[in-house]
Amino acid sequence: MKTDKSVKVAIYGTDYRVSGAADEDYIRGIADYVDHTMRDISHQGRHISPVRIAVLAAFNIADELFQLRGDNPSEVELGGNEEKAERLLKLFEELED
Protein backbone atom coordinates (compact mmCIF):
# COMPACT_ATOMS: atom_id res chain seq x y z
CA MET A 1 0.00 0.00 0.00
CA LYS A 2 1.38 3.40 -1.01
CA THR A 3 1.63 6.06 1.62
CA ASP A 4 1.20 9.78 0.99
CA LYS A 5 4.46 11.66 0.54
CA SER A 6 4.95 15.40 0.80
CA VAL A 7 6.84 17.01 -2.10
CA LYS A 8 7.91 20.65 -2.29
CA VAL A 9 7.34 22.18 -5.73
CA ALA A 10 7.56 25.69 -7.18
CA ILE A 11 4.87 26.99 -9.52
CA TYR A 12 5.16 30.48 -10.97
CA GLY A 13 7.45 31.69 -8.21
CA THR A 14 5.50 30.28 -5.29
CA ASP A 15 6.46 27.19 -3.29
CA TYR A 16 3.80 24.58 -2.53
CA ARG A 17 3.83 21.36 -0.61
CA VAL A 18 1.91 18.63 -2.44
CA SER A 19 0.90 15.46 -0.62
CA GLY A 20 -0.10 12.34 -2.48
CA ALA A 21 0.56 8.70 -3.16
CA ALA A 22 2.00 9.43 -6.62
CA ASP A 23 5.71 9.13 -7.36
CA GLU A 24 7.74 12.23 -6.45
CA ASP A 25 9.04 12.61 -10.02
CA TYR A 26 5.47 12.43 -11.35
CA ILE A 27 4.33 15.19 -8.96
CA ARG A 28 7.32 17.35 -9.88
CA GLY A 29 6.61 16.75 -13.58
CA ILE A 30 3.03 17.97 -13.21
CA ALA A 31 4.21 21.04 -11.27
CA ASP A 32 6.82 21.77 -13.95
CA TYR A 33 4.18 21.48 -16.67
CA VAL A 34 1.82 23.89 -14.87
CA ASP A 35 4.71 26.29 -14.19
CA HIS A 36 5.81 26.17 -17.84
CA THR A 37 2.24 26.76 -19.07
CA MET A 38 1.82 29.76 -16.76
CA ARG A 39 5.18 31.24 -17.81
CA ASP A 40 4.33 30.81 -21.51
CA ILE A 41 1.10 32.75 -20.97
CA SER A 42 2.87 35.48 -18.98
CA HIS A 43 5.41 36.00 -21.80
CA GLN A 44 2.76 36.87 -24.37
CA GLY A 45 3.60 40.55 -24.03
CA ARG A 46 0.81 42.04 -21.90
CA HIS A 47 0.79 42.49 -18.16
CA ILE A 48 -1.66 39.91 -16.79
CA SER A 49 -2.36 39.28 -13.11
CA PRO A 50 -1.10 35.98 -11.65
CA VAL A 51 -4.70 34.90 -10.97
CA ARG A 52 -5.67 35.48 -14.59
CA ILE A 53 -2.54 33.63 -15.73
CA ALA A 54 -3.54 30.68 -13.52
CA VAL A 55 -7.08 30.66 -14.92
CA LEU A 56 -5.81 30.82 -18.52
CA ALA A 57 -3.33 28.01 -17.78
CA ALA A 58 -6.13 25.88 -16.29
CA PHE A 59 -8.27 26.60 -19.35
CA ASN A 60 -5.44 25.60 -21.73
CA ILE A 61 -4.65 22.43 -19.78
CA ALA A 62 -8.36 21.47 -19.67
CA ASP A 63 -8.54 22.04 -23.43
CA GLU A 64 -5.58 19.68 -23.92
CA LEU A 65 -7.28 17.08 -21.72
CA PHE A 66 -10.59 17.25 -23.60
CA GLN A 67 -8.81 17.02 -26.95
CA LEU A 68 -6.77 13.99 -25.84
CA ARG A 69 -9.84 12.23 -24.46
CA GLY A 70 -11.95 13.20 -27.46
CA ASP A 71 -14.63 14.68 -25.18
CA ASN A 72 -16.96 17.53 -25.95
CA PRO A 73 -16.93 19.77 -22.84
CA SER A 74 -20.62 20.58 -23.26
CA GLU A 75 -21.48 16.87 -22.98
CA VAL A 76 -19.31 15.99 -19.98
CA GLU A 77 -21.06 15.22 -16.69
CA LEU A 78 -19.84 17.84 -14.23
CA GLY A 79 -21.07 16.24 -11.01
CA GLY A 80 -18.59 15.36 -8.31
CA ASN A 81 -16.35 18.37 -8.87
CA GLU A 82 -16.85 19.65 -5.32
CA GLU A 83 -15.37 16.45 -3.90
CA LYS A 84 -12.44 16.61 -6.34
CA ALA A 85 -11.85 20.27 -5.46
CA GLU A 86 -11.80 19.44 -1.75
CA ARG A 87 -9.24 16.70 -2.33
CA LEU A 88 -7.06 19.03 -4.39
CA LEU A 89 -7.26 21.79 -1.80
CA LYS A 90 -6.09 19.33 0.84
CA LEU A 91 -3.12 18.40 -1.35
CA PHE A 92 -1.84 21.96 -1.70
CA GLU A 93 -0.57 23.70 1.38
CA GLU A 94 1.19 26.92 0.49
CA LEU A 95 4.55 27.18 2.22
CA GLU A 96 5.40 30.24 4.22
CA ASP A 97 8.65 31.80 3.11
VEXBA-24034 format. One record per atom (N, C-alpha, C): residue number from 0; residue in three letters; atom name; y, z, x. Coordinates in Angstrom, 3 decimals, decimal comma. Example, Ala and Ser with C-alpha at 12.3 -4.5 7.8 and 13.67 -1.06 7.14 Angstrom:
2
REC/0/ALA/N/-5,690/7,800/13,190
REC/0/ALA/CA/-4,500/7,800/12,300
REC/0/ALA/C/-3,300/7,800/13,200
REC/1/SER/N/-2,250/7,080/12,850
REC/1/SER/CA/-1,060/7,140/13,670
REC/1/SER/C/0,030/7,870/12,900
END
This chain:
97
REC/0/MET/N/-1,171/0,000/0,850
REC/0/MET/CA/0,000/0,000/0,000
REC/0/MET/C/1,240/0,000/0,901
REC/1/LYS/N/2,169/-0,941/0,618
REC/1/LYS/CA/3,404/-1,010/1,381
REC/1/LYS/C/4,354/0,095/0,962
REC/2/THR/N/5,063/0,598/1,927
REC/2/THR/CA/6,061/1,618/1,631
REC/2/THR/C/7,458/1,027/1,852
REC/3/ASP/N/8,420/1,496/1,094
REC/3/ASP/CA/9,776/0,989/1,204
REC/3/ASP/C/10,365/1,349/2,560
REC/4/LYS/N/10,975/0,342/3,185
REC/4/LYS/CA/11,656/0,540/4,456
REC/4/LYS/C/13,150/0,377/4,195
REC/5/SER/N/13,956/0,935/5,047
REC/5/SER/CA/15,397/0,795/4,954
REC/5/SER/C/15,858/-0,058/6,130
REC/6/VAL/N/16,558/-1,157/5,820
REC/6/VAL/CA/17,011/-2,096/6,837
REC/6/VAL/C/18,522/-2,220/6,741
REC/7/LYS/N/19,201/-2,111/7,880
REC/7/LYS/CA/20,652/-2,286/7,910
REC/7/LYS/C/20,954/-3,765/8,128
REC/8/VAL/N/21,784/-4,331/7,239
REC/8/VAL/CA/22,179/-5,734/7,344
REC/8/VAL/C/23,699/-5,825/7,209
REC/9/ALA/N/24,262/-6,921/7,699
REC/9/ALA/CA/25,690/-7,182/7,558
REC/9/ALA/C/25,874/-8,458/6,756
REC/10/ILE/N/26,679/-8,361/5,707
REC/10/ILE/CA/26,985/-9,519/4,873
REC/10/ILE/C/28,497/-9,601/4,738
REC/11/TYR/N/29,047/-10,683/5,243
REC/11/TYR/CA/30,475/-10,972/5,163
REC/11/TYR/C/31,328/-9,796/5,666
REC/12/GLY/N/30,917/-9,253/6,802
REC/12/GLY/CA/31,693/-8,213/7,453
REC/12/GLY/C/31,478/-6,800/6,949
REC/13/THR/N/30,565/-6,624/6,022
REC/13/THR/CA/30,280/-5,291/5,500
REC/13/THR/C/28,810/-4,959/5,756
REC/14/ASP/N/28,561/-3,742/6,209
REC/14/ASP/CA/27,194/-3,295/6,457
REC/14/ASP/C/26,599/-2,719/5,178
REC/15/TYR/N/25,329/-3,047/4,952
REC/15/TYR/CA/24,585/-2,533/3,805
REC/15/TYR/C/23,245/-2,015/4,293
REC/16/ARG/N/22,708/-1,079/3,586
REC/16/ARG/CA/21,356/-0,612/3,830
REC/16/ARG/C/20,529/-1,088/2,642
REC/17/VAL/N/19,494/-1,879/2,941
REC/17/VAL/CA/18,631/-2,443/1,909
REC/17/VAL/C/17,269/-1,783/2,029
REC/18/SER/N/16,778/-1,243/0,929
REC/18/SER/CA/15,455/-0,623/0,903
REC/18/SER/C/14,511/-1,501/0,101
REC/19/GLY/N/13,327/-1,700/0,636
REC/19/GLY/CA/12,343/-2,484/-0,099
REC/19/GLY/C/11,031/-2,554/0,657
REC/20/ALA/N/10,031/-3,056/-0,028
REC/20/ALA/CA/8,699/-3,163/0,561
REC/20/ALA/C/8,547/-4,439/1,383
REC/21/ALA/N/9,513/-5,354/1,281
REC/21/ALA/CA/9,434/-6,624/1,996
REC/21/ALA/C/9,553/-6,401/3,502
REC/22/ASP/N/9,057/-7,365/4,255
REC/22/ASP/CA/9,125/-7,359/5,706
REC/22/ASP/C/10,587/-7,328/6,164
REC/23/GLU/N/10,863/-6,595/7,224
REC/23/GLU/CA/12,226/-6,450/7,739
REC/23/GLU/C/12,850/-7,804/8,082
REC/24/ASP/N/12,089/-8,694/8,694
REC/24/ASP/CA/12,607/-10,019/9,035
REC/24/ASP/C/12,957/-10,821/7,782
REC/25/TYR/N/12,172/-10,669/6,740
REC/25/TYR/CA/12,435/-11,353/5,466
REC/25/TYR/C/13,756/-10,863/4,878
REC/26/ILE/N/13,956/-9,548/4,864
REC/26/ILE/CA/15,194/-8,962/4,329
REC/26/ILE/C/16,389/-9,434/5,149
REC/27/ARG/N/16,254/-9,423/6,464
REC/27/ARG/CA/17,346/-9,884/7,321
REC/27/ARG/C/17,620/-11,373/7,086
REC/28/GLY/N/16,588/-12,147/6,876
REC/28/GLY/CA/16,755/-13,580/6,614
REC/28/GLY/C/17,530/-13,840/5,333
REC/29/ILE/N/17,236/-13,072/4,288
REC/29/ILE/CA/17,974/-13,208/3,032
REC/29/ILE/C/19,432/-12,826/3,246
REC/30/ALA/N/19,663/-11,719/3,932
REC/30/ALA/CA/21,036/-11,274/4,205
REC/30/ALA/C/21,793/-12,325/5,011
REC/31/ASP/N/21,141/-12,900/6,009
REC/31/ASP/CA/21,774/-13,947/6,818
REC/31/ASP/C/22,120/-15,167/5,964
REC/32/TYR/N/21,241/-15,515/5,055
REC/32/TYR/CA/21,476/-16,668/4,176
REC/32/TYR/C/22,682/-16,421/3,270
REC/33/VAL/N/22,750/-15,229/2,683
REC/33/VAL/CA/23,889/-14,872/1,822
REC/33/VAL/C/25,169/-14,858/2,650
REC/34/ASP/N/25,125/-14,245/3,833
REC/34/ASP/CA/26,287/-14,188/4,713
REC/34/ASP/C/26,753/-15,603/5,065
REC/35/HIS/N/25,839/-16,465/5,439
REC/35/HIS/CA/26,174/-17,840/5,808
REC/35/HIS/C/26,788/-18,596/4,623
REC/36/THR/N/26,226/-18,415/3,432
REC/36/THR/CA/26,757/-19,070/2,235
REC/36/THR/C/28,184/-18,604/1,958
REC/37/MET/N/28,419/-17,300/2,057
REC/37/MET/CA/29,764/-16,765/1,821
REC/37/MET/C/30,749/-17,279/2,872
REC/38/ARG/N/30,341/-17,337/4,122
REC/38/ARG/CA/31,237/-17,814/5,180
REC/38/ARG/C/31,544/-19,302/5,016
REC/39/ASP/N/30,563/-20,090/4,600
REC/39/ASP/CA/30,813/-21,507/4,330
REC/39/ASP/C/31,876/-21,678/3,250
REC/40/ILE/N/31,775/-20,890/2,197
REC/40/ILE/CA/32,746/-20,969/1,105
REC/40/ILE/C/34,127/-20,542/1,599
REC/41/SER/N/34,183/-19,488/2,404
REC/41/SER/CA/35,477/-18,982/2,868
REC/41/SER/C/36,168/-19,961/3,817
REC/42/HIS/N/35,414/-20,844/4,458
REC/42/HIS/CA/35,996/-21,798/5,412
REC/42/HIS/C/36,421/-23,102/4,753
REC/43/GLN/N/36,497/-23,137/3,449
REC/43/GLN/CA/36,865/-24,372/2,762
REC/43/GLN/C/38,375/-24,591/2,723
REC/44/GLY/N/39,143/-23,762/3,427
REC/44/GLY/CA/40,551/-24,027/3,605
REC/44/GLY/C/41,514/-23,195/2,789
REC/45/ARG/N/41,133/-22,708/1,627
REC/45/ARG/CA/42,041/-21,901/0,810
REC/45/ARG/C/41,729/-20,426/1,039
REC/46/HIS/N/42,734/-19,600/0,744
REC/46/HIS/CA/42,487/-18,156/0,786
REC/46/HIS/C/41,852/-17,755/-0,543
REC/47/ILE/N/40,647/-17,218/-0,470
REC/47/ILE/CA/39,914/-16,790/-1,661
REC/47/ILE/C/39,526/-15,333/-1,445
REC/48/SER/N/39,634/-14,519/-2,488
REC/48/SER/CA/39,279/-13,107/-2,364
REC/48/SER/C/37,783/-12,957/-2,080
REC/49/PRO/N/37,394/-11,888/-1,382
REC/49/PRO/CA/35,976/-11,654/-1,104
REC/49/PRO/C/35,119/-11,585/-2,375
REC/50/VAL/N/35,676/-11,035/-3,453
REC/50/VAL/CA/34,901/-10,967/-4,700
REC/50/VAL/C/34,635/-12,370/-5,223
REC/51/ARG/N/35,662/-13,209/-5,195
REC/51/ARG/CA/35,481/-14,588/-5,674
REC/51/ARG/C/34,503/-15,349/-4,771
REC/52/ILE/N/34,583/-15,103/-3,469
REC/52/ILE/CA/33,632/-15,729/-2,541
REC/52/ILE/C/32,210/-15,308/-2,891
REC/53/ALA/N/32,012/-14,013/-3,178
REC/53/ALA/CA/30,678/-13,516/-3,536
REC/53/ALA/C/30,177/-14,162/-4,827
REC/54/VAL/N/31,058/-14,305/-5,811
REC/54/VAL/CA/30,657/-14,924/-7,079
REC/54/VAL/C/30,302/-16,392/-6,855
REC/55/LEU/N/31,113/-17,109/-6,090
REC/55/LEU/CA/30,816/-18,517/-5,806
REC/55/LEU/C/29,516/-18,659/-5,016
REC/56/ALA/N/29,269/-17,745/-4,087
REC/56/ALA/CA/28,014/-17,778/-3,333
REC/56/ALA/C/26,829/-17,538/-4,264
REC/57/ALA/N/26,949/-16,559/-5,162
REC/57/ALA/CA/25,877/-16,291/-6,126
REC/57/ALA/C/25,633/-17,510/-7,007
REC/58/PHE/N/26,715/-18,153/-7,434
REC/58/PHE/CA/26,596/-19,352/-8,268
REC/58/PHE/C/25,868/-20,466/-7,508
REC/59/ASN/N/26,254/-20,691/-6,243
REC/59/ASN/CA/25,602/-21,728/-5,437
REC/59/ASN/C/24,128/-21,424/-5,197
REC/60/ILE/N/23,821/-20,165/-4,902
REC/60/ILE/CA/22,428/-19,781/-4,651
REC/60/ILE/C/21,604/-19,902/-5,929
REC/61/ALA/N/22,180/-19,514/-7,077
REC/61/ALA/CA/21,471/-19,670/-8,358
REC/61/ALA/C/21,228/-21,142/-8,650
REC/62/ASP/N/22,211/-21,991/-8,351
REC/62/ASP/CA/22,042/-23,433/-8,545
REC/62/ASP/C/20,872/-23,948/-7,710
REC/63/GLU/N/20,803/-23,520/-6,440
REC/63/GLU/CA/19,680/-23,919/-5,582
REC/63/GLU/C/18,345/-23,476/-6,183
REC/64/LEU/N/18,300/-22,247/-6,684
REC/64/LEU/CA/17,077/-21,716/-7,284
REC/64/LEU/C/16,645/-22,548/-8,487
REC/65/PHE/N/17,591/-22,815/-9,395
REC/65/PHE/CA/17,254/-23,597/-10,587
REC/65/PHE/C/16,791/-25,001/-10,213
REC/66/GLN/N/17,433/-25,613/-9,219
REC/66/GLN/CA/17,016/-26,946/-8,806
REC/66/GLN/C/15,614/-26,931/-8,207
REC/67/LEU/N/15,318/-25,929/-7,375
REC/67/LEU/CA/13,992/-25,836/-6,768
REC/67/LEU/C/12,897/-25,589/-7,800
REC/68/ARG/N/13,219/-24,764/-8,794
REC/68/ARG/CA/12,228/-24,463/-9,837
REC/68/ARG/C/12,171/-25,536/-10,904
REC/69/GLY/N/13,160/-26,417/-10,938
REC/69/GLY/CA/13,202/-27,456/-11,950
REC/69/GLY/C/13,575/-26,917/-13,327
REC/70/ASP/N/14,275/-25,794/-13,362
REC/70/ASP/CA/14,676/-25,176/-14,627
REC/70/ASP/C/16,029/-25,695/-15,069
REC/71/ASN/N/16,226/-25,698/-16,373
REC/71/ASN/CA/17,534/-25,953/-16,956
REC/71/ASN/C/18,105/-24,586/-17,299
REC/72/PRO/N/19,234/-24,188/-16,685
REC/72/PRO/CA/19,772/-22,840/-16,926
REC/72/PRO/C/19,995/-22,525/-18,402
REC/73/SER/N/20,315/-23,525/-19,201
REC/73/SER/CA/20,580/-23,262/-20,620
REC/73/SER/C/19,307/-22,963/-21,396
REC/74/GLU/N/18,142/-23,219/-20,797
REC/74/GLU/CA/16,871/-22,985/-21,481
REC/74/GLU/C/16,112/-21,779/-20,946
REC/75/VAL/N/16,667/-21,112/-19,949
REC/75/VAL/CA/15,989/-19,981/-19,314
REC/75/VAL/C/16,212/-18,717/-20,135
REC/76/GLU/N/15,140/-17,971/-20,356
REC/76/GLU/CA/15,222/-16,692/-21,062
REC/76/GLU/C/15,945/-15,695/-20,168
REC/77/LEU/N/17,022/-15,116/-20,660
REC/77/LEU/CA/17,844/-14,228/-19,845
REC/77/LEU/C/17,511/-12,754/-20,025
REC/78/GLY/N/16,589/-12,408/-20,855
REC/78/GLY/CA/16,240/-11,008/-21,068
REC/78/GLY/C/15,707/-10,358/-19,807
REC/79/GLY/N/15,884/-9,059/-19,723
REC/79/GLY/CA/15,357/-8,306/-18,588
REC/79/GLY/C/16,291/-8,254/-17,398
REC/80/ASN/N/17,456/-8,869/-17,490
REC/80/ASN/CA/18,370/-8,872/-16,351
REC/80/ASN/C/18,954/-7,499/-16,062
REC/81/GLU/N/19,104/-6,660/-17,085
REC/81/GLU/CA/19,646/-5,320/-16,848
REC/81/GLU/C/18,718/-4,518/-15,942
REC/82/GLU/N/17,427/-4,621/-16,199
REC/82/GLU/CA/16,453/-3,896/-15,365
REC/82/GLU/C/16,472/-4,427/-13,936
REC/83/LYS/N/16,543/-5,756/-13,781
REC/83/LYS/CA/16,611/-6,341/-12,444
REC/83/LYS/C/17,881/-5,892/-11,727
REC/84/ALA/N/18,994/-5,880/-12,449
REC/84/ALA/CA/20,266/-5,460/-11,854
REC/84/ALA/C/20,194/-4,009/-11,391
REC/85/GLU/N/19,582/-3,154/-12,194
REC/85/GLU/CA/19,444/-1,746/-11,804
REC/85/GLU/C/18,620/-1,615/-10,532
REC/86/ARG/N/17,528/-2,379/-10,445
REC/86/ARG/CA/16,695/-2,325/-9,241
REC/86/ARG/C/17,477/-2,802/-8,023
REC/87/LEU/N/18,255/-3,876/-8,183
REC/87/LEU/CA/19,034/-4,387/-7,061
REC/87/LEU/C/20,113/-3,403/-6,630
REC/88/LEU/N/20,756/-2,776/-7,601
REC/88/LEU/CA/21,787/-1,795/-7,257
REC/88/LEU/C/21,205/-0,622/-6,485
REC/89/LYS/N/19,980/-0,249/-6,820
REC/89/LYS/CA/19,328/0,841/-6,089
REC/89/LYS/C/18,995/0,423/-4,662
REC/90/LEU/N/18,758/-0,875/-4,457
REC/90/LEU/CA/18,399/-1,354/-3,121
REC/90/LEU/C/19,582/-1,334/-2,167
REC/91/PHE/N/20,780/-1,621/-2,690
REC/91/PHE/CA/21,961/-1,704/-1,839
REC/91/PHE/C/22,756/-0,425/-1,866
REC/92/GLU/N/22,874/0,183/-0,716
REC/92/GLU/CA/23,705/1,376/-0,571
REC/92/GLU/C/24,688/1,040/0,552
REC/93/GLU/N/25,934/0,864/0,181
REC/93/GLU/CA/26,923/0,491/1,190
REC/93/GLU/C/27,064/1,624/2,199
REC/94/LEU/N/27,046/1,241/3,455
REC/94/LEU/CA/27,179/2,219/4,545
REC/94/LEU/C/28,637/2,564/4,758
REC/95/GLU/N/28,897/3,804/5,036
REC/95/GLU/CA/30,240/4,223/5,401
REC/95/GLU/C/30,420/3,981/6,888
REC/96/ASP/N/31,554/3,426/7,221
REC/96/ASP/CA/31,804/3,108/8,651
REC/96/ASP/C/32,020/4,339/9,467
END
